[in-house]
Amino acid sequence: MAIKKGEVAFITGAASGHGRVVIVDLNEDAGKAYAEELNKKAGSAVAISAKADTTKFEEQLAAYELAKEKFGRIDYVFANAGIAELPWLTPGPARSVSDALSQPITPPNLATVNIDLIGQLNTAALALQIFERQEKNELGLRGKLILTASVFGYYPCASMPMYATAKAGIVNFMRSAAVFFKARDVTVNCSMCYIPPLSLRSGQ
Ligand SMILES: NC(=O)c1ccc[n+]([C@@H]2O[C@H](COP(=O)([O-])OP(=O)(O)OC[C@H]3O[C@@H](n4cnc5c(N)ncnc54)[C@H](O)[C@@H]3O)[C@@H](O)[C@H]2O)c1
């Protein structure tokens, strides 16, 4: 998607794209370095970075306040920040009943769902409230929300059940919110990436 001259995009998980961008990421150093690179290339201040953990709504809201002060309108919000599967049951599957009995019963690690689903829903909630506060643009739209899903939002993935759960949630949120927000002049879409850029890490 091309971000046209004058338009502004708010992108989470972007520290690792024309128009002006707000890079929102947990990794402050990488976010700053990328904004500097874009500003150097453009020869003007087209990018700013803001540190935020997308699982914390108030941190994303603070990033938006910064963006509004600098650029005013936000045309696109990309809810992109995400991590790969983390071991969610520790210890892993037991080899025998006695093996299982020797281990304590422990709670699950839901970090992947927290970042890949809840974090993106926080971004979506922010985006939809930003957009309803804006007038329509020349295309008759208040804004566009783009979430990052995965083919595993459609298909099961035996080795990544938490990741597949989170991405399936994103796909059905998109399907539902797209219908509801159409009447409010907002589009909601998601990308279904498959070919890996080989950089998906398993979080920090
Ligand atoms: N790489 C793939 O093969 C692939 C395939 C399908 C979908 N995706 C999706 O694409 C998106 C981006 O993946 P990527 O491959 O570019 O990953 P990446 O690890 O290169 O980049 C993810 C970025 O998100 C940031 N981040 C992680 N947790 C965060 C949090 N809580 N708050 C703010 N920022 C956070 C990281 O600092 C990093 O800059 C993810 O949603 C991922 O699920 C990736």
PDBQT file of the ligand as one rigid body, heavy atoms in Angstrom, charges set to zero:
ROOT
HETATM    1  N1  LIG A 301       7.787 -13.042   9.494  1.00  0.00    +0.000 N 
HETATM    2  C1  LIG A 301       6.817 -13.857   9.091  1.00  0.00    +0.000 C 
HETATM    3  O1  LIG A 301       7.028 -14.939   8.508  1.00  0.00    +0.000 OA
HETATM    4  C2  LIG A 301       5.387 -13.494   9.303  1.00  0.00    +0.000 A 
HETATM    5  C3  LIG A 301       4.394 -14.256   8.680  1.00  0.00    +0.000 A 
HETATM    6  C4  LIG A 301       3.062 -13.949   8.917  1.00  0.00    +0.000 A 
HETATM    7  C5  LIG A 301       2.735 -12.874   9.738  1.00  0.00    +0.000 A 
HETATM    8  N2  LIG A 301       3.727 -12.151  10.328  1.00  0.00    +0.000 N 
HETATM    9  C6  LIG A 301       3.313 -11.043  11.206  1.00  0.00    +0.000 C 
HETATM   10  O2  LIG A 301       3.928  -9.836  10.778  1.00  0.00    +0.000 OA
HETATM   11  C7  LIG A 301       4.072  -8.976  11.928  1.00  0.00    +0.000 C 
HETATM   12  C8  LIG A 301       5.498  -8.452  11.995  1.00  0.00    +0.000 C 
HETATM   13  O3  LIG A 301       6.364  -9.576  12.022  1.00  0.00    +0.000 OA
HETATM   14  P1  LIG A 301       7.914  -9.455  11.600  1.00  0.00    +0.000 P 
HETATM   15  O4  LIG A 301       8.283 -10.696  10.916  1.00  0.00    +0.000 OA
HETATM   16  O5  LIG A 301       8.156  -8.119  10.927  1.00  0.00    +0.000 OA
HETATM   17  O6  LIG A 301       8.548  -9.482  13.057  1.00  0.00    +0.000 OA
HETATM   18  P2  LIG A 301       9.829  -8.705  13.656  1.00  0.00    +0.000 P 
HETATM   19  O7  LIG A 301      10.189  -9.447  14.884  1.00  0.00    +0.000 OA
HETATM   20  O8  LIG A 301      10.851  -8.422  12.615  1.00  0.00    +0.000 OA
HETATM   21  O9  LIG A 301       9.229  -7.296  14.064  1.00  0.00    +0.000 OA
HETATM   22  C9  LIG A 301       8.271  -7.201  15.082  1.00  0.00    +0.000 C 
HETATM   23  C10 LIG A 301       8.433  -5.848  15.720  1.00  0.00    +0.000 C 
HETATM   24  O10 LIG A 301       7.421  -5.766  16.722  1.00  0.00    +0.000 OA
HETATM   25  C11 LIG A 301       8.023  -5.209  17.877  1.00  0.00    +0.000 C 
HETATM   26  N3  LIG A 301       7.258  -5.649  19.033  1.00  0.00    +0.000 N 
HETATM   27  C12 LIG A 301       7.154  -6.903  19.548  1.00  0.00    +0.000 A 
HETATM   28  N4  LIG A 301       6.350  -6.899  20.605  1.00  0.00    +0.000 NA
HETATM   29  C13 LIG A 301       5.915  -5.637  20.775  1.00  0.00    +0.000 A 
HETATM   30  C14 LIG A 301       5.055  -4.985  21.701  1.00  0.00    +0.000 A 
HETATM   31  N5  LIG A 301       4.450  -5.646  22.688  1.00  0.00    +0.000 N 
HETATM   32  N6  LIG A 301       4.849  -3.647  21.571  1.00  0.00    +0.000 NA
HETATM   33  C15 LIG A 301       5.438  -2.954  20.570  1.00  0.00    +0.000 A 
HETATM   34  N7  LIG A 301       6.255  -3.493  19.663  1.00  0.00    +0.000 NA
HETATM   35  C16 LIG A 301       6.491  -4.825  19.754  1.00  0.00    +0.000 A 
HETATM   36  C17 LIG A 301       9.458  -5.702  17.890  1.00  0.00    +0.000 C 
HETATM   37  O11 LIG A 301      10.284  -4.865  18.670  1.00  0.00    +0.000 OA
HETATM   38  C18 LIG A 301       9.800  -5.648  16.396  1.00  0.00    +0.000 C 
HETATM   39  O12 LIG A 301      10.327  -4.404  16.004  1.00  0.00    +0.000 OA
HETATM   40  C19 LIG A 301       3.658  -9.811  13.155  1.00  0.00    +0.000 C 
HETATM   41  O13 LIG A 301       2.332  -9.489  13.534  1.00  0.00    +0.000 OA
HETATM   42  C20 LIG A 301       3.747 -11.223  12.649  1.00  0.00    +0.000 C 
HETATM   43  O14 LIG A 301       2.899 -12.092  13.332  1.00  0.00    +0.000 OA
HETATM   44  C21 LIG A 301       5.039 -12.416  10.115  1.00  0.00    +0.000 A 
ENDROOT
TORSDOF 0
